[in-house]
Amino acid sequence: MRNPAHLCSKLPFLAAALAFGMHCMLPGVSAALDDDRYAQSRETLIKEIEATARSLSSLVGRDTVNHRVIEAIRKVPRHEFVSEYLRPFAYDNRPLPIGHGETISQPYIVAVMTDLLDLEKEHTVLEVGTGSGYQAAVLAECVKQVYTIEIIEELGKEARERLKRLGYMNVEVRIGDGHSGWKEKAPFDRIIVTAAGNHIPPPLIEQLKPGGRMVIPVGAPHAAQHLMLVEKQKDGKIKTRQVLPVAFVPLTGGY
């Protein structure tokens, strides 16, 4: 395994060399090369996600990830959602720190959570726990509108600016407590929660449309957690299913 400290010690030199080279290039070449630099890593990640999906099919209940979700993960530049010094690891299939004790989720987990929602292009989705904005970007590639809530103000502001810069105009970011959902924009076709709580917040169930789906990790911090699929039947009855054991940062706030 590569040593992050060893790699980081060389980054200033590499950055200086790269900057010198860029002065000799035509406008627009830099962006193209940046994309090419991650192309192979991105394809390796996709293969790992597909292999993991096959190996965990007995738990998840499906042995593939929907092609629209795979294409969204292929398209979203994950390296733009992590710090500069972590970009060499951006397409590793693992979570990475984003500050404030939070993480950007493992790409396979992003893929399976998104896939379990069974998204359609016309859907409106609520996300609780914006973090870096990566999951919101993946959702935005698949649906009409994403509303996302982040309780940590600095992360929320950074995600809002990042998503706007990357052209995700169908994502609206709110800074606040996600336990209460986003009543003004409800009801939602789908809801996704990217932090674990001891229970499923009742307002989120209320704001889910009949026929809708929610994916949420449930469990105490540093204890057993399970990814749960919540389905709201047409008559309003709730059906739940444990999908996978997971480890998420805690869902903060609450009433």
Secondary structure, DSSP 8 states (H G I E B T S, - for coil): ---HHHHHHHHHHHHHHHHHHHTTS-TTHHHHHHHHHHHHHHHHHHHHHHHHHHHTHHHHS-SS--HHHHHHHHHS-GGGGS-GGGGGGTTSSS-EEEETTEEE--HHHHHHHHHHT---TT-EEEEE--TTSHHHHHHHTTSSEEEEEESSHHHHHHHHHHHHHTT-TTEEEEES-GGG--GGG--EEEEEE-SBBSS--HHHHHTEEEEEEEEEEEE-TTS-EEEEEEEE-TTS-EEEEEEEEE---B-----
